Amino acid sequence: MTTPPAAAEPTPIVVLVSGSGTNLQALIDAAADPDYGVQIRAVGADRDGIEGLARAERAHIDTFVVKTADHPDRAQWDAALAARISAYDPTFVVCAGFMKIVGPATLAGPPMINTHPALLPSFPGAHGVRDALAHGVRITGATCHYVDDGVDTGAIIDQRAVRIEDDDTEESLHERIKVEERQMLVDVVGRLARTGLPEAPNRKVTTS
């Protein structure tokens, strides 16, 4: 009788959040299937009392909070964040609505991926949806990319297109983008977990 091969161990990740955690919830739901190949070892945040942390706690996932206000400067906050992430030894880190720019200490750790509500390199920054509408483009969407020390400048992993309708507002467009963004993130995280990350991207980490 042939012994079936042992199932591969799930890939450990850490997820960072700042708000309601809808992208996190999509990952939690996906990770409940062993075939997805992901173990969310911890969820970290830059503030407490948020729904994203509550979602993790309901799923019995470890949580941690590293507030900028608890540290003398951003460099020490960044070092503290890097240390908390490292304690869970993740293969990579997912920024799922994490609204802080990380620094060299965190970037020197495991690769990080992020999503953005536009088709990068167009419309980077905090107002990607608003900027796409103002510019009059007919197609926008969502991008999954590696995090580097720029603002939405890391190597692109995947993109999903969303058509802009004539009657779209920033809110209605953003809601449709979020649907694509969540599915893209689930697909990308699962794919990276099961097949491995490609050769380390150039994350443009500056040390001076």
PEDAGI-V686520 format. One line per field, one symbol per residue. ss: DSSP state (H for helix, E for strand, L for the rest). phi: phi as a letter, one per 40 degrees, with the letter a starting at -180 (. if undefined). psi: psi as a letter, one per 40 degrees, with the letter a starting at -180 (. if undefined). A space follows every 50 residues. Layout:
# PEDAGI-V686520
ss->???
phi->???
psi->???
This chain:
# PEDAGI-V686520
ss->LLLLLLLLLLEEEEEEELLLLHHHHHHHHHHLLHHHLEEEEEEEELLLLL HHHHHHHHLLLEEEELLHHHLLLHHHHHHHHHHHHHLLLLLEEEELLLLL LLLHHHHLLLEEEEEELLLLLLLLLLLHHHHHHHHLLLEEEEEEEELLLL LLLLLEEEEEEEELLLLLLHHHHHHHHHHHHHHHHHHHHHHHHHHLLLLL LLLLLLLL
phi->.cccccccccccbbbbbbacgccdcccdcccccdccgbbccabbacabgb cdcccccccgbdbabbccccbcacccccccccccccccfccabbcbgcbb ccbdcccccddbbabacacdccfcgcbccdcccccgccbbibbbaccbcc bfbcdccaabcbcccdccbdcccccccdcccccccdccccccccbgccdd cccfccbb
psi->hhhiiiiihihhihhhiebdfdddddddddedhdedfhhhdihiieiifi ddddddddefhiiihhhdeeididdddddddddddddefidihhhgfhfi hiaddddeaiiiiiihfigieifiaefdddddddeeiehaaihhiihaea hfeihhdiihihhhidehidddddddddddddddddddddddddeiiihh ihefhie.
